[in-house]
């Protein structure tokens, strides 16, 4: 894998220590069920922050609230001080990109074409330019292809640019999804279980890639179930349990917290309604995800 940290990123515009993401009081309800409750979280430039918790804790729902797929019932999400619009494509244009727990590639497109799709928020050519295909259009298209190839080289897929994405091995599909997210030139990258289904060698390569992305000046927020991976990777880790932030801190603080240990061992916390509510939350997340996927035009928001 190529991890050349000189790969350019022209739109992060973040100064060291700047608050890139500021989520305040984020709450998400599905009918009478609260999947995320009053969660605060910040991510600063140059940071990798982890988000962990048992299944059904609301992690992906929280991600969806950050990226415009869901509109929070309460609270607000700010990117570099500005409240984000409630549309996923506008959130991407603002500077936040993400990957998904279940890989979402355009399977009948080539590897290069998938990355070019991610470039659309950074191109300024309109409908008439595309229809007329004049010099400006061809210049913009050449620039996008050049950038896309740089990103494929960065993730180690340049030699497979003409392959159909569906023919890539699983680990390389994960890399391609990251490359496509990077094509929008984000200042913040959200990764939803980037090592799911990977073997130890692929997991190590993913860790190196994420560090290289951080070194490009991009802040990173990551959901992951692999505890060794997450604690090696992250500057800070926040723990969600039943939709609420239980604790946040460095690896030592989080690993030593008795409430975190209890949550992962399945022991009940005070006022804990048990696994039944967690199962309901997980079912609500899945139902909402299905509805989102089926909505007209949502394929353009990914």
Buried (B, 14 or more C-beta within 10 A) or exposed (E): BEBEEEBEBEBBBBEEEBBBBBBBEBBBBBEEBBBBBBBEBBBBBBBBBBBBBBEBBBBBBBBBBBBBBBEBBBBEBBBBEEEBBBBBBBBBBBBBBBBBBEBBBBEEBBBBBBBBBBBBBBBEBEEEBEEEEEEEBEEBBEEBBEBBBBBBBBBBBBEBBEBBBEEBEEBBBBBBBBBBBBBBBBBBBBBBBBBBEBEEEBBBBBBEBBBBBBBBBBBBBBBBBBBEBBBEBBBBBBBBBBBBBBBBBEBEEBEEBEBBEBBBEEEEBEEBEEBEBBEBBBEBBEEBBEEBEEEEEBEEBB
